[in-house]
Each structure stands twice: as structure tokens, then as C-alpha cells.
């Protein structure tokens, strides 16, 4: 069944309109083919803009301010959910493989629905789509919380509800990232994206600590219920929000839109390169967070939450220094250096048992993590025209989170057979081997020019 916005236009005009989009796509493809060996992403929000418009200026606009506050609360609830789920699984089973499946269950929906989700974000009303996905996640989180309080949860029930929450998140993400330009003035768009990134990383720092405290004090069930409550701010915003008039696209079926997205990727070497590089990183990188609940067993739920907080603080620090680093290093140089650091921290996590040293290791890993994903995320967003952005982001999320799901299973299985330190060591080796993809899939030349980006993982 065709899913589209109701445009009410003459069929001949619709056909002409579709031809104009096709012509624009062909022009974009010809331009990108000419960029054989480098990606130069236009700098957004450079020094000139920053002097004219302070970093916090977008919060002066009521619409963006309301969404930003609601989003930070929702992000915090999601991190509390992650802590609760990871810790609860360690109480239900001692198998490292099953514990690592919590992260895999959240990422598996990427394989199933992220491409249709990207297409829907481009061809249906994003506000209605987001209302549906946010409500879905409320129901899933609340149901899991109640079942946990009733002691009716086993490992497979937890994995099923983690999967359902992941399904809602994957359907949500492409549309969520695409609405920012609609809630902020054009001249403040770069600052708004930077604030979104800062808000996510603040939640990454605060949410795990709060989650650890809640789990230690009351159990995982309440962390799930608090996550369910955290979605209501976003739902209220979306319910009150009235989108400005926007251009309607020609009628198009979801599958046709997905196929069109694949054609664009096939004709754009730079997009293929960033997808290959993202996959090479994500498979090896996921072991650290997937096996962290097992590593943290001697330190309790509060220790686990605090280590995730250290990871989030590191990501926040990394986001703060990234603008300076990007002026000195290429995308490839920055990604390569950060990958080596992340691989070293992954290996050291399996060798260190002193809590204070683990905090420093996780902080450093978080800084490297955000540097890598920020580069990949920005290139994925800026290499496609606006009418293709939802589908481009969905393919990026497919590779990123799909690689994480695959990696979680692989490293969990190795940990079950050879031990957690061995699994972390081999994943660090995989990260270093993955750097060889730079030889054939370079992302930039000598200069890195990027805009800040929201990095969801």
C-alpha cells in the first residue's frame, strides 16, 4: 500500500515533480563521483557564526527549548533503562553470552526495520510517526517495569522487551534526527545541532549514575518505569507542535523509496566508503559496552552505573575538544588515532581490576568513541541531499547498530569459551585490523571540516 502525504496535485504535475527530483539526484551523483579521494564537508557554524550567535542562542527560541529539555529527560531515562537491563540480566544468569545479548537484542531491530523507517521519515508526516514510536516505547518500558516488580521476568522475557524497545527506537531515530531544521531558525541550525549533541552526552553522563542509584536502592523495575515516564515530555511536545507548511513529495511506496536509497548509495562512492568504515569499527567496538556488566560484577550496580558515567563524561569531553582537533587533523587521521586509543582501552579493561583505573580507562574510551562516531555521522548526513537524508541516516544506523549486534554475539560467545579478557583482547585486535579499510576508503584529505552532530549509539 502506498504511504504518502496527501498532496492533492494533478498527476501530470506530480510526474513532472518526480522528474525534477530524479534530475536533482543525477546532478548530485555526478558531483559526488568527481570527488574520488576525499570528502570535504562544508563547515557549519564556523567562527564567524559563533561570534554572531552564541552557542546557547537556540534555547532562546521557545519551540526548540521545549524539545531540547524534553529530549534530555528522555535520553536520561533511556540510559537508566540500559543500566537496569544490563544489571538485571547479570542477576538472572551468569552466562557472558546471554548478558551480551541484551545489547544485541536492542540492536537486532536495525536489521528488520531501519530501512523502512528511513523511507517513512522521508515520505510521511514525521510528527505522527514520532508520536507513534514514542507511545510504543512508553508501553514497552512500562510493561517491562511492572513485570520486573512482579518478579515475572526471566532472561528471555527481558530480551523480548529489550527488542521491543529497540524496535521503537529504530523506527524513531531517522525521523527524530530529521526534524531539527523544522524547530529552529535557519541561521541557528548549526548551534542547535551542537546543543542536541551536548544534551545527549549530558544524559549519557548523568543517566547511568542515576540508573545505578535507582537499581541499587529499589531494583531494576523502577528504572524501567522511570524510563517510561521520561517519554511523556517528548510526546507532549509533539502533540502541541504544529508543523509549518512544508513541501510535499510525490506519491511513493515505502519499498520504492528504499530501492531509490540503495541506488543513491551505489552511485555515491563516498557514502559507500563511510558505511564500510563504520561497519569495520562497530563490530569490534561493541565488546566493551556489551561485556562491561560482567566486568563490573565485583563493583555492584552503583559501580557499573558510575563506570558508564565515566564513559559519558569522556564522550562529553571528547565532543568539547573535537572542534580544535578537526582544525589540525584529517578525518582519516582523527578516526585512526581515536580507534587505536579505543582499542587500547578495550584491551586494558580486561586486564585491570582496580576501580579507579577502570574509571580512567572508560573516560578515555568515551572520548575516543565520540570522536570516531562524530566523524562518521557528520559525513553520512552531509553527503546526501535533504530529500534523501532520512534514508541515508537509516543505512548508516543499519551498519552501525547492525555491526554492534553482530559483534555483541561474537564477543559474548568468545567470552563464554575463553573468558572476558580474551574476548576484549581479540576485539581490540579486530579494531586495529579494521583500520586497513582506510587504504581503499578514505574519507578526507588534509583538512577536516565538519559540523557538530548528534551521535546516537
Beta strands, then each sheet from edge to edge (+ up, - down):
end
